[in-house]
């Protein structure tokens, strides 16, 4: 389990969440505040 609640999953994003759940190594995900879609 990642320990993320629904709000945190929304902030992290679905791609990052998938990677966090399926990796076998420790990861740190950092969100870029300045990047917009």
PDB file with SEQRES, HELIX, SHEET and CRYST1 records, atoms N, CA, C and O in Angstrom:
SEQRES   1 A   37  UNK UNK UNK UNK UNK UNK UNK UNK UNK UNK UNK UNK UNK          
SEQRES   2 A   37  UNK UNK UNK UNK UNK UNK UNK UNK UNK UNK UNK UNK UNK          
SEQRES   3 A   37  UNK UNK UNK UNK UNK UNK UNK UNK UNK UNK UNK                  
HELIX    1 AA1 UNK A    6  UNK A   12  1                                   7    
HELIX    2 AA2 UNK A   14  UNK A   22  1                                   9    
CRYST1    1.000    1.000    1.000  90.00  90.00  90.00 P 1           1          
ATOM      1  N   UNK A   1       0.832  -1.189   0.000  1.00  0.00           N  
ATOM      2  CA  UNK A   1       0.000   0.000   0.000  1.00  0.00           C  
ATOM      3  C   UNK A   1       0.867   1.239   0.000  1.00  0.00           C  
ATOM      4  O   UNK A   1       1.957   1.250   0.572  1.00  0.00           O  
ATOM      5  N   UNK A   2       0.376   2.283  -0.647  1.00  0.00           N  
ATOM      6  CA  UNK A   2       1.148   3.519  -0.731  1.00  0.00           C  
ATOM      7  C   UNK A   2       0.854   4.464   0.416  1.00  0.00           C  
ATOM      8  O   UNK A   2       1.655   5.357   0.693  1.00  0.00           O  
ATOM      9  N   UNK A   3      -0.279   4.293   1.094  1.00  0.00           N  
ATOM     10  CA  UNK A   3      -0.639   5.203   2.169  1.00  0.00           C  
ATOM     11  C   UNK A   3      -1.291   6.479   1.670  1.00  0.00           C  
ATOM     12  O   UNK A   3      -1.495   7.407   2.452  1.00  0.00           O  
ATOM     13  N   UNK A   4      -1.621   6.549   0.391  1.00  0.00           N  
ATOM     14  CA  UNK A   4      -2.245   7.741  -0.157  1.00  0.00           C  
ATOM     15  C   UNK A   4      -3.750   7.687   0.040  1.00  0.00           C  
ATOM     16  O   UNK A   4      -4.372   6.644  -0.167  1.00  0.00           O  
ATOM     17  N   UNK A   5      -4.338   8.815   0.440  1.00  0.00           N  
ATOM     18  CA  UNK A   5      -5.793   8.874   0.502  1.00  0.00           C  
ATOM     19  C   UNK A   5      -6.314   9.401  -0.840  1.00  0.00           C  
ATOM     20  O   UNK A   5      -5.520   9.701  -1.731  1.00  0.00           O  
ATOM     21  N   UNK A   6      -7.614   9.514  -0.990  1.00  0.00           N  
ATOM     22  CA  UNK A   6      -8.203   9.898  -2.275  1.00  0.00           C  
ATOM     23  C   UNK A   6      -7.729  11.275  -2.732  1.00  0.00           C  
ATOM     24  O   UNK A   6      -7.450  11.468  -3.915  1.00  0.00           O  
ATOM     25  N   UNK A   7      -7.634  12.223  -1.820  1.00  0.00           N  
ATOM     26  CA  UNK A   7      -7.192  13.568  -2.174  1.00  0.00           C  
ATOM     27  C   UNK A   7      -5.737  13.565  -2.634  1.00  0.00           C  
ATOM     28  O   UNK A   7      -5.391  14.229  -3.611  1.00  0.00           O  
ATOM     29  N   UNK A   8      -4.892  12.825  -1.937  1.00  0.00           N  
ATOM     30  CA  UNK A   8      -3.479  12.736  -2.315  1.00  0.00           C  
ATOM     31  C   UNK A   8      -3.320  12.058  -3.671  1.00  0.00           C  
ATOM     32  O   UNK A   8      -2.464  12.458  -4.460  1.00  0.00           O  
ATOM     33  N   UNK A   9      -4.128  11.040  -3.954  1.00  0.00           N  
ATOM     34  CA  UNK A   9      -4.077  10.379  -5.265  1.00  0.00           C  
ATOM     35  C   UNK A   9      -4.446  11.362  -6.370  1.00  0.00           C  
ATOM     36  O   UNK A   9      -3.859  11.335  -7.452  1.00  0.00           O  
ATOM     37  N   UNK A  10      -5.413  12.223  -6.099  1.00  0.00           N  
ATOM     38  CA  UNK A  10      -5.817  13.232  -7.074  1.00  0.00           C  
ATOM     39  C   UNK A  10      -4.664  14.192  -7.353  1.00  0.00           C  
ATOM     40  O   UNK A  10      -4.432  14.570  -8.502  1.00  0.00           O  
ATOM     41  N   UNK A  11      -3.946  14.584  -6.312  1.00  0.00           N  
ATOM     42  CA  UNK A  11      -2.821  15.507  -6.479  1.00  0.00           C  
ATOM     43  C   UNK A  11      -1.637  14.856  -7.177  1.00  0.00           C  
ATOM     44  O   UNK A  11      -0.963  15.496  -7.984  1.00  0.00           O  
ATOM     45  N   UNK A  12      -1.381  13.596  -6.876  1.00  0.00           N  
ATOM     46  CA  UNK A  12      -0.228  12.899  -7.449  1.00  0.00           C  
ATOM     47  C   UNK A  12      -0.450  12.617  -8.926  1.00  0.00           C  
ATOM     48  O   UNK A  12       0.457  12.814  -9.734  1.00  0.00           O  
ATOM     49  N   UNK A  13      -1.624  12.165  -9.285  1.00  0.00           N  
ATOM     50  CA  UNK A  13      -1.909  11.846 -10.686  1.00  0.00           C  
ATOM     51  C   UNK A  13      -1.933  10.346 -10.904  1.00  0.00           C  
ATOM     52  O   UNK A  13      -1.277   9.592 -10.185  1.00  0.00           O  
ATOM     53  N   UNK A  14      -2.686   9.924 -11.890  1.00  0.00           N  
ATOM     54  CA  UNK A  14      -2.883   8.495 -12.115  1.00  0.00           C  
ATOM     55  C   UNK A  14      -1.618   7.797 -12.596  1.00  0.00           C  
ATOM     56  O   UNK A  14      -1.360   6.660 -12.201  1.00  0.00           O  
ATOM     57  N   UNK A  15      -0.825   8.450 -13.441  1.00  0.00           N  
ATOM     58  CA  UNK A  15       0.411   7.820 -13.932  1.00  0.00           C  
ATOM     59  C   UNK A  15       1.405   7.621 -12.802  1.00  0.00           C  
ATOM     60  O   UNK A  15       1.995   6.549 -12.666  1.00  0.00           O  
ATOM     61  N   UNK A  16       1.588   8.652 -11.997  1.00  0.00           N  
ATOM     62  CA  UNK A  16       2.511   8.553 -10.860  1.00  0.00           C  
ATOM     63  C   UNK A  16       2.031   7.515  -9.861  1.00  0.00           C  
ATOM     64  O   UNK A  16       2.830   6.755  -9.314  1.00  0.00           O  
ATOM     65  N   UNK A  17       0.726   7.485  -9.624  1.00  0.00           N  
ATOM     66  CA  UNK A  17       0.176   6.502  -8.688  1.00  0.00           C  
ATOM     67  C   UNK A  17       0.442   5.081  -9.182  1.00  0.00           C  
ATOM     68  O   UNK A  17       0.826   4.217  -8.394  1.00  0.00           O  
ATOM     69  N   UNK A  18       0.244   4.833 -10.467  1.00  0.00           N  
ATOM     70  CA  UNK A  18       0.489   3.504 -11.029  1.00  0.00           C  
ATOM     71  C   UNK A  18       1.952   3.103 -10.832  1.00  0.00           C  
ATOM     72  O   UNK A  18       2.247   1.987 -10.404  1.00  0.00           O  
ATOM     73  N   UNK A  19       2.851   4.015 -11.145  1.00  0.00           N  
ATOM     74  CA  UNK A  19       4.280   3.731 -10.999  1.00  0.00           C  
ATOM     75  C   UNK A  19       4.624   3.448  -9.540  1.00  0.00           C  
ATOM     76  O   UNK A  19       5.364   2.508  -9.251  1.00  0.00           O  
ATOM     77  N   UNK A  20       4.095   4.254  -8.619  1.00  0.00           N  
ATOM     78  CA  UNK A  20       4.369   4.049  -7.197  1.00  0.00           C  
ATOM     79  C   UNK A  20       3.879   2.690  -6.715  1.00  0.00           C  
ATOM     80  O   UNK A  20       4.537   2.043  -5.900  1.00  0.00           O  
ATOM     81  N   UNK A  21       2.735   2.260  -7.211  1.00  0.00           N  
ATOM     82  CA  UNK A  21       2.156   0.988  -6.767  1.00  0.00           C  
ATOM     83  C   UNK A  21       2.854  -0.229  -7.372  1.00  0.00           C  
ATOM     84  O   UNK A  21       2.813  -1.308  -6.781  1.00  0.00           O  
ATOM     85  N   UNK A  22       3.493  -0.083  -8.535  1.00  0.00           N  
ATOM     86  CA  UNK A  22       4.047  -1.235  -9.237  1.00  0.00           C  
ATOM     87  C   UNK A  22       5.570  -1.293  -9.282  1.00  0.00           C  
ATOM     88  O   UNK A  22       6.129  -2.176  -9.932  1.00  0.00           O  
ATOM     89  N   UNK A  23       6.239  -0.385  -8.615  1.00  0.00           N  
ATOM     90  CA  UNK A  23       7.700  -0.394  -8.634  1.00  0.00           C  
ATOM     91  C   UNK A  23       8.258  -1.275  -7.521  1.00  0.00           C  
ATOM     92  O   UNK A  23       7.607  -1.504  -6.502  1.00  0.00           O  
ATOM     93  N   UNK A  24       9.461  -1.757  -7.734  1.00  0.00           N  
ATOM     94  CA  UNK A  24      10.110  -2.580  -6.706  1.00  0.00           C  
ATOM     95  C   UNK A  24      11.222  -1.807  -5.998  1.00  0.00           C  
ATOM     96  O   UNK A  24      11.950  -2.368  -5.178  1.00  0.00           O  
ATOM     97  N   UNK A  25      11.349  -0.518  -6.318  1.00  0.00           N  
ATOM     98  CA  UNK A  25      12.371   0.320  -5.682  1.00  0.00           C  
ATOM     99  C   UNK A  25      11.706   1.521  -5.015  1.00  0.00           C  
ATOM    100  O   UNK A  25      10.553   1.838  -5.307  1.00  0.00           O  
ATOM    101  N   UNK A  26      12.430   2.185  -4.122  1.00  0.00           N  
ATOM    102  CA  UNK A  26      11.918   3.386  -3.471  1.00  0.00           C  
ATOM    103  C   UNK A  26      11.934   4.553  -4.457  1.00  0.00           C  
ATOM    104  O   UNK A  26      12.908   4.746  -5.185  1.00  0.00           O  
ATOM    105  N   UNK A  27      10.854   5.327  -4.473  1.00  0.00           N  
ATOM    106  CA  UNK A  27      10.755   6.479  -5.363  1.00  0.00           C  
ATOM    107  C   UNK A  27      10.289   7.700  -4.598  1.00  0.00           C  
ATOM    108  O   UNK A  27       9.568   7.591  -3.606  1.00  0.00           O  
ATOM    109  N   UNK A  28      10.706   8.859  -5.070  1.00  0.00           N  
ATOM    110  CA  UNK A  28      10.211  10.131  -4.575  1.00  0.00           C  
ATOM    111  C   UNK A  28       9.600  10.849  -5.763  1.00  0.00           C  
ATOM    112  O   UNK A  28      10.288  11.112  -6.750  1.00  0.00           O  
ATOM    113  N   UNK A  29       8.312  11.172  -5.682  1.00  0.00           N  
ATOM    114  CA  UNK A  29       7.627  11.872  -6.759  1.00  0.00           C  
ATOM    115  C   UNK A  29       7.490  13.327  -6.354  1.00  0.00           C  
ATOM    116  O   UNK A  29       6.967  13.639  -5.284  1.00  0.00           O  
ATOM    117  N   UNK A  30       7.969  14.226  -7.226  1.00  0.00           N  
ATOM    118  CA  UNK A  30       7.915  15.662  -6.958  1.00  0.00           C  
ATOM    119  C   UNK A  30       7.084  16.309  -8.048  1.00  0.00           C  
ATOM    120  O   UNK A  30       7.339  16.125  -9.238  1.00  0.00           O  
ATOM    121  N   UNK A  31       6.091  17.066  -7.627  1.00  0.00           N  
ATOM    122  CA  UNK A  31       5.222  17.745  -8.579  1.00  0.00           C  
ATOM    123  C   UNK A  31       5.799  19.117  -8.907  1.00  0.00           C  
ATOM    124  O   UNK A  31       6.189  19.863  -8.009  1.00  0.00           O  
ATOM    125  N   UNK A  32       5.854  19.449 -10.201  1.00  0.00           N  
ATOM    126  CA  UNK A  32       6.341  20.745 -10.662  1.00  0.00           C  
ATOM    127  C   UNK A  32       5.194  21.746 -10.599  1.00  0.00           C  
ATOM    128  O   UNK A  32       4.232  21.630 -11.359  1.00  0.00           O  
ATOM    129  N   UNK A  33       5.281  22.723  -9.707  1.00  0.00           N  
ATOM    130  CA  UNK A  33       4.203  23.694  -9.523  1.00  0.00           C  
ATOM    131  C   UNK A  33       4.013  24.603 -10.736  1.00  0.00           C  
ATOM    132  O   UNK A  33       2.898  25.056 -10.996  1.00  0.00           O  
ATOM    133  N   UNK A  34       5.082  24.876 -11.479  1.00  0.00           N  
ATOM    134  CA  UNK A  34       5.015  25.819 -12.589  1.00  0.00           C  
ATOM    135  C   UNK A  34       4.499  25.207 -13.882  1.00  0.00           C  
ATOM    136  O   UNK A  34       4.088  25.938 -14.783  1.00  0.00           O  
ATOM    137  N   UNK A  35       4.509  23.902 -13.995  1.00  0.00           N  
ATOM    138  CA  UNK A  35       4.096  23.247 -15.235  1.00  0.00           C  
ATOM    139  C   UNK A  35       2.571  23.183 -15.311  1.00  0.00           C  
ATOM    140  O   UNK A  35       1.914  22.773 -14.354  1.00  0.00           O  
ATOM    141  N   UNK A  36       2.020  23.583 -16.437  1.00  0.00           N  
ATOM    142  CA  UNK A  36       0.579  23.497 -16.661  1.00  0.00           C  
ATOM    143  C   UNK A  36       0.318  22.622 -17.871  1.00  0.00           C  
ATOM    144  O   UNK A  36       1.174  22.480 -18.744  1.00  0.00           O  
ATOM    145  N   UNK A  37      -0.865  22.039 -17.919  1.00  0.00           N  
ATOM    146  CA  UNK A  37      -1.225  21.164 -19.037  1.00  0.00           C  
ATOM    147  C   UNK A  37      -1.747  21.946 -20.200  1.00  0.00           C  
ATOM    148  O   UNK A  37      -2.098  21.365 -21.227  1.00  0.00           O  
TER     149      UNK A  37                                                      
END                                                                             
